[in-house]
Amino acid sequence: MVTDPTSSRALLKGPGRERANRGGALWVASDAREGYRLLVRIGLLSDLHGRFDPLLPKVLGGVERILLAGDTVDERLLEALRRIAPLEAVRGNNDCGPSFSALPEFRDLELEGCRILIAHDRHDRRLAAEVERVRPNVLVVGHSHKPMVAREQGLLVVNPGSAGPKRFHLPRTAGWMEILPRRAPSVALWDLERDRRYSLKGR
């Protein structure tokens, strides 16, 4: 299930019904046997390169956390994002300054039983060791500016693309992930240039 960020309330398709909303967390009814389960929505972002797109508060509105995969460039944007939701960020190759020096190059966390690893560059030689150590369900990366959602040998790999200035023919995107216990996470991306859902089909 993936919902639209323009809606302030996330709804399950089919028999599901919402019960209560708490930030990016929502209690939903999946079926009569399981009752209500917690749905968590997480913002996905990378490669701002000094730009805070005016659509970001809408796209990231209501998320429980924001995962930022590096190359923010402007330290002030870290605080701007924290005003939307708690921030889990890593340092990219273009991130310099005291605020960025305090950020790790790899960050892992667990949400509702889903293990997530954040890194900037998918081709970092050290990443394989981090994946082996963390054994994540989801890997969130940036750097290439190319949006991607792919499953590789059981690992969900997500690049939310770049939310920063336009680069060549590449789109400008951000996204979100929804997590339900005992279900595979679902990911959606938003086209920041056209203000609509971004489709990866045929790309």
Beta strands, then each sheet from edge to edge (+ up, - down):
strand 1: 18-22
strand 2: 25-31
strand 3: 35-45
strand 4: 65-68
strand 5: 87-89
strand 6: 106-111
strand 7: 114-121
strand 8: 138-142
strand 9: 148-152
strand 10: 155-159
strand 11: 173-179
strand 12: 186-191
strand 13: 196-198
sheet 1: 1+ 2- 3+ 4+ 5+
sheet 2: 1+ 2- 3+ 11- 12+ 13-
sheet 3: 6+ 7- 8- 10- 9+
end
